[in-house]
Amino acid sequence: MAWVAITEADVLTVLSGPELAAYRSVALAGGQADPVAPIIGQVVDLVRGYVGGCKSNQLGEAGTIPAKLLQPALDIIAVQIPRRVRKDPTQARQDAHDQAIALLEKVSDCDFDLEEPVTPSTEETAAGTPRISGGKRKFGREQQDGI
């Protein structure tokens, strides 16, 4: 499977057309920008962050996610868009969102197998390397006489 970009057509698989139009009209009436494209971008970045959390994963082209994670990403979007206009999601959508986050945590812990991208990204995927420093030595040359 390939890495894919999330489109508005994908979003329409989790939100109905009239529902998405209603969220847009509420957001636009309040003088805000269209909420769909920015939320898609934020969720893509979130998914890529979780994927990059596992050092053995390699990121695909910018703006893409593994096809295996498309549905969990859409479940997150289905909660984020209504929240943007201050509407609480249904319990079923909230549960799907929570399961999606749990799956992404597994991805980050390297407990979920992902396909390698056809075109890898040059983005850094690993977090900073931890530093381990020791304390001062308690024994020097003078303290080891007779050992």
Backbone as numpy.savetxt, mean C-alpha at the origin, in Angstrom:
# Nx Ny Nz CAx CAy CAz Cx Cy Cz
1.20 -13.42 -14.13 0.37 -12.24 -14.13 1.25 -11.00 -14.13
0.72 -9.95 -14.65 1.47 -8.71 -14.79 1.16 -7.74 -13.66
1.88 -6.68 -13.67 1.58 -5.57 -12.79 0.64 -4.64 -13.54
-0.34 -4.08 -12.85 -1.37 -3.29 -13.51 -1.53 -1.93 -12.84
-2.05 -1.00 -13.61 -2.42 0.31 -13.08 -3.91 0.28 -12.77
-4.31 0.88 -11.68 -5.73 0.93 -11.32 -6.39 2.03 -12.13
-7.51 1.69 -12.77 -8.24 2.66 -13.58 -9.60 2.93 -12.93
-10.26 3.94 -13.44 -11.60 4.24 -12.94 -12.56 3.10 -13.27
-12.34 2.42 -14.38 -13.17 1.26 -14.72 -13.03 0.18 -13.66
-11.84 0.02 -13.10 -11.64 -0.95 -12.02 -12.43 -0.53 -10.78
-12.43 0.77 -10.49 -13.15 1.28 -9.33 -14.64 1.00 -9.48
-15.14 1.03 -10.69 -16.56 0.77 -10.92 -16.94 -0.69 -10.68
-15.97 -1.55 -10.41 -16.30 -2.93 -10.03 -16.64 -3.04 -8.55
-16.28 -2.02 -7.76 -16.60 -2.04 -6.33 -17.58 -0.94 -5.92
-17.69 0.09 -6.73 -18.67 1.15 -6.51 -19.54 1.24 -7.75
-20.83 1.41 -7.57 -21.70 1.54 -8.75 -21.48 2.90 -9.40
-21.86 2.99 -10.67 -21.72 4.25 -11.40 -22.45 5.40 -10.74
-23.74 5.22 -10.38 -24.46 6.31 -9.71 -23.86 6.67 -8.35
-23.36 5.67 -7.63 -22.75 5.93 -6.33 -21.47 6.77 -6.49
-20.63 6.40 -7.45 -19.41 7.16 -7.71 -19.75 8.58 -8.16
-20.76 8.72 -9.02 -21.17 10.05 -9.48 -21.67 10.90 -8.30
-22.40 10.26 -7.36 -22.90 10.99 -6.20 -21.75 11.49 -5.32
-20.73 10.64 -5.11 -19.57 11.06 -4.32 -18.84 12.21 -5.00
-18.75 12.13 -6.31 -18.09 13.20 -7.06 -18.87 14.51 -6.94
-20.20 14.43 -7.08 -20.99 15.66 -7.04 -20.92 16.31 -5.66
-20.91 15.51 -4.60 -20.79 16.06 -3.25 -19.43 16.73 -3.07
-18.39 16.08 -3.54 -17.04 16.65 -3.40 -16.89 17.92 -4.23
-17.39 17.88 -5.45 -17.25 19.04 -6.33 -18.13 20.19 -5.87
-19.29 19.88 -5.26 -20.17 20.94 -4.77 -19.53 21.67 -3.60
-18.72 20.96 -2.85 -18.03 21.57 -1.71 -16.80 22.35 -2.12
-16.56 22.47 -3.41 -15.40 23.21 -3.89 -14.12 22.41 -3.89
-14.22 21.11 -3.62 -13.03 20.26 -3.60 -12.74 19.73 -5.00
-11.58 19.18 -5.16 -11.20 18.56 -6.43 -11.85 17.18 -6.53
-11.86 16.64 -7.72 -12.38 15.30 -7.95 -11.62 14.32 -7.06
-12.32 13.55 -6.20 -11.62 12.70 -5.24 -11.07 11.38 -5.81
-11.50 10.98 -6.99 -11.19 9.64 -7.46 -9.70 9.46 -7.80
-9.17 10.29 -8.68 -7.79 10.12 -9.12 -6.78 10.23 -7.97
-6.91 11.23 -7.08 -5.94 11.29 -5.98 -6.01 10.08 -5.05
-7.21 9.59 -4.80 -7.34 8.43 -3.91 -6.75 7.19 -4.57
-6.96 7.02 -5.87 -6.34 5.89 -6.57 -4.82 5.97 -6.42
-4.26 7.16 -6.62 -2.82 7.34 -6.49 -2.31 7.03 -5.10
-3.06 7.46 -4.09 -2.66 7.22 -2.71 -2.69 5.73 -2.38
-3.71 5.03 -2.86 -3.81 3.60 -2.58 -2.72 2.84 -3.33
-2.42 3.24 -4.55 -1.32 2.61 -5.29 -0.02 2.77 -4.52
0.24 3.97 -4.02 1.45 4.21 -3.23 1.46 3.37 -1.96
0.30 3.23 -1.32 0.19 2.41 -0.11 0.53 0.96 -0.42
-0.06 0.42 -1.47 0.19 -0.98 -1.84 1.67 -1.17 -2.18
2.23 -0.26 -2.96 3.64 -0.36 -3.33 4.54 -0.28 -2.09
4.12 0.49 -1.10 4.88 0.57 0.15 4.91 -0.76 0.88
3.75 -1.42 0.93 3.70 -2.73 1.57 4.52 -3.75 0.78
4.42 -3.71 -0.54 5.19 -4.65 -1.38 6.68 -4.41 -1.17
7.09 -3.16 -1.14 8.50 -2.84 -0.95 9.00 -3.14 0.45
8.09 -3.36 1.40 8.49 -3.69 2.76 9.18 -5.04 2.87
8.95 -5.91 1.92 9.62 -7.22 1.88 10.81 -7.10 0.94
11.99 -7.33 1.46 13.21 -7.14 0.67 13.28 -8.04 -0.55
12.60 -9.19 -0.52 12.67 -10.10 -1.67 11.73 -9.68 -2.80
10.84 -8.73 -2.55 9.94 -8.24 -3.60 10.62 -7.15 -4.41
10.31 -7.13 -5.68 10.82 -6.09 -6.55 9.63 -5.32 -7.09
9.70 -3.99 -7.07 8.60 -3.17 -7.56 8.59 -3.13 -9.08
7.36 -3.03 -9.62 7.19 -2.86 -11.06 7.26 -1.38 -11.42
6.85 -1.07 -12.63 6.88 0.31 -13.10 6.08 1.21 -12.16
6.47 2.47 -12.12 5.78 3.44 -11.26 4.29 3.47 -11.59
3.46 3.53 -10.56 2.01 3.62 -10.76 1.33 2.28 -10.96
2.08 1.17 -10.83 1.48 -0.15 -11.01 1.58 -0.95 -9.72
0.68 -1.94 -9.61 0.68 -2.86 -8.47 0.55 -4.28 -9.02
0.91 -5.30 -8.23 0.72 -6.67 -8.69 -0.77 -6.96 -8.93
-1.06 -7.68 -9.99 -2.45 -8.00 -10.32 -3.13 -8.76 -9.18
-2.36 -9.55 -8.42 -2.92 -10.28 -7.28 -3.45 -9.35 -6.20
-2.95 -8.12 -6.17 -3.37 -7.17 -5.13 -4.36 -6.14 -5.64
-4.87 -6.32 -6.86 -5.83 -5.36 -7.41 -7.11 -5.33 -6.59
-7.69 -6.49 -6.30 -8.95 -6.50 -5.54 -8.79 -5.93 -4.14
-7.73 -6.31 -3.39 -7.57 -5.66 -2.08 -7.41 -4.14 -2.19
-6.71 -3.67 -3.22 -6.56 -2.23 -3.41 -7.91 -1.58 -3.68
-8.74 -2.23 -4.48 -10.08 -1.70 -4.77 -10.95 -1.69 -3.51
-10.77 -2.70 -2.65 -11.52 -2.71 -1.39 -11.14 -1.53 -0.50
-9.88 -1.14 -0.54 -9.44 0.04 0.22 -10.03 1.31 -0.40
-10.01 1.38 -1.72 -10.57 2.55 -2.42 -12.05 2.70 -2.12
-12.77 1.57 -2.05 -14.22 1.60 -1.81 -14.55 2.18 -0.44
-13.59 2.23 0.46 -13.79 2.85 1.77 -13.26 4.29 1.76
-12.16 4.52 1.06 -11.54 5.84 1.08 -12.37 6.91 0.36
-12.99 6.56 -0.75 -13.77 7.56 -1.50 -14.96 8.06 -0.68
-15.77 7.18 -0.08 -16.87 7.69 0.77 -16.36 8.51 1.97
-15.24 8.09 2.54 -14.71 8.84 3.68 -14.29 10.25 3.28
-13.89 10.40 2.04 -13.47 11.73 1.56 -14.62 12.73 1.64
-15.85 12.23 1.48 -17.01 13.12 1.57 -17.77 12.90 2.89
-17.07 12.35 3.86 -17.58 12.15 5.23 -18.79 11.24 5.30
-18.71 10.15 4.56 -19.76 9.14 4.62 -19.12 7.85 5.12
-19.73 7.27 6.14 -19.21 6.02 6.68 -19.49 4.87 5.72
-18.51 3.95 5.56 -18.71 2.81 4.67 -19.65 1.79 5.31
-20.21 0.93 4.48 -21.04 -0.15 5.02 -20.12 -1.12 5.77
-20.72 -1.94 6.61 -19.93 -2.88 7.40 -19.21 -3.88 6.49
-19.88 -4.31 5.42 -19.25 -5.26 4.49 -18.02 -4.65 3.83
-18.13 -3.40 3.44 -16.96 -2.72 2.82 -15.86 -2.51 3.85
-16.22 -2.16 5.07 -15.21 -1.96 6.10 -14.48 -3.27 6.40
-15.23 -4.38 6.45 -14.61 -5.69 6.67 -13.66 -6.06 5.54
-14.07 -5.80 4.29 -13.21 -6.07 3.14 -11.95 -5.20 3.21
-12.10 -3.95 3.62 -10.96 -3.04 3.79 -9.99 -3.60 4.82
-10.52 -4.04 5.96 -9.66 -4.57 7.02 -8.94 -5.84 6.57
-9.62 -6.70 5.82 -8.98 -7.90 5.29 -7.90 -7.54 4.28
-8.13 -6.50 3.50 -7.14 -6.06 2.52 -5.87 -5.56 3.23
-6.04 -4.80 4.29 -4.88 -4.31 5.05 -4.14 -5.48 5.67
-4.87 -6.46 6.20 -4.22 -7.65 6.78 -3.41 -8.40 5.72
-3.96 -8.51 4.51 -3.22 -9.17 3.43 -1.96 -8.38 3.07
-2.08 -7.06 3.02 -0.91 -6.23 2.70 0.16 -6.37 3.78
-0.25 -6.55 5.02 0.73 -6.78 6.08 1.46 -8.09 5.87
0.73 -9.11 5.39 1.38 -10.38 5.06 2.38 -10.19 3.92
2.01 -9.39 2.94 2.91 -9.11 1.82 4.18 -8.47 2.35
4.03 -7.49 3.24 5.17 -6.79 3.79 6.06 -7.71 4.62
5.45 -8.71 5.25 6.21 -9.68 6.06 6.75 -10.84 5.22
6.61 -10.76 3.91 7.09 -11.79 2.97 6.34 -13.11 3.12
5.09 -13.06 3.57 4.27 -14.26 3.76 3.25 -14.44 2.65
3.36 -13.69 1.56 2.42 -13.80 0.45 3.24 -13.70 -0.83
3.10 -14.68 -1.69 3.90 -14.76 -2.91 3.38 -13.81 -3.98
4.27 -12.99 -4.51 3.93 -12.07 -5.59 4.76 -12.38 -6.82
4.17 -12.08 -7.97 4.90 -12.28 -9.22 5.91 -11.16 -9.41
6.99 -11.49 -10.09 8.00 -10.48 -10.42 7.47 -9.61 -11.56
7.77 -8.34 -11.53 7.32 -7.47 -12.63 8.10 -7.74 -13.91
7.45 -7.54 -15.04 8.11 -7.69 -16.33 9.17 -6.60 -16.48
8.81 -5.37 -16.10 9.74 -4.24 -16.16 9.95 -3.74 -14.73
11.06 -4.10 -14.11 11.28 -3.67 -12.72 11.53 -2.17 -12.62
11.18 -1.64 -11.46 11.39 -0.23 -11.18 12.81 -0.02 -10.65
13.30 1.18 -10.77 14.60 1.50 -10.20 14.45 2.09 -8.80
13.21 2.13 -8.31 12.93 2.66 -6.97 13.57 1.80 -5.91
14.03 2.43 -4.84 14.56 1.69 -3.69 13.37 1.05 -2.96
13.49 -0.23 -2.59 12.37 -0.88 -1.93 12.62 -1.16 -0.47
13.85 -1.24 -0.05 14.13 -1.60 1.33 14.15 -0.38 2.23
13.73 -0.58 3.43 13.82 0.49 4.41 15.28 0.66 4.81
15.56 1.68 5.57 16.93 1.92 6.01 17.48 0.75 6.79
18.76 0.57 6.70 19.42 -0.53 7.40 19.61 -0.15 8.85
19.25 -1.03 9.79 19.42 -0.68 11.20 20.89 -0.65 11.58
21.21 0.22 12.50 22.57 0.30 13.00 22.63 -0.36 14.36
23.67 -1.13 14.57 23.88 -1.78 15.85 25.22 -1.31 16.37
25.19 -0.72 17.52 26.45 -0.25 18.08 26.64 -0.87 19.45
27.87 -1.20 19.75 28.19 -1.80 21.03 28.61 -0.74 22.03
28.55 -1.11 23.27 29.00 -0.21 24.31 30.52 -0.18 24.37
31.03 0.56 25.31 32.48 0.63 25.49 32.97 -0.70 26.04
34.16 -1.04 25.66 34.77 -2.27 26.18 35.08 -2.08 27.67
34.78 -3.11 28.41 35.01 -3.03 29.85 36.43 -3.45 30.23
37.04 -4.19 29.35 38.36 -4.70 29.67 39.37 -4.19 28.66
40.45 -3.77 29.18 41.55 -3.34 28.33 42.75 -4.22 28.59
43.88 -3.82 28.08 45.11 -4.58 28.24 45.50 -4.68 29.71
45.27 -3.60 30.45 45.68 -3.57 31.85 44.86 -4.52 32.73
43.60 -4.73 32.39 42.72 -5.57 33.21 42.90 -7.06 32.94
43.63 -7.45 31.95 43.74 -8.86 31.60 45.05 -9.49 32.06
45.73 -8.89 32.99 46.98 -9.44 33.49 46.70 -10.76 34.22
47.35 -11.80 33.83 47.21 -13.09 34.48 46.18 -14.00 33.84
45.57 -13.61 32.77 44.57 -14.46 32.12 45.22 -15.29 31.05
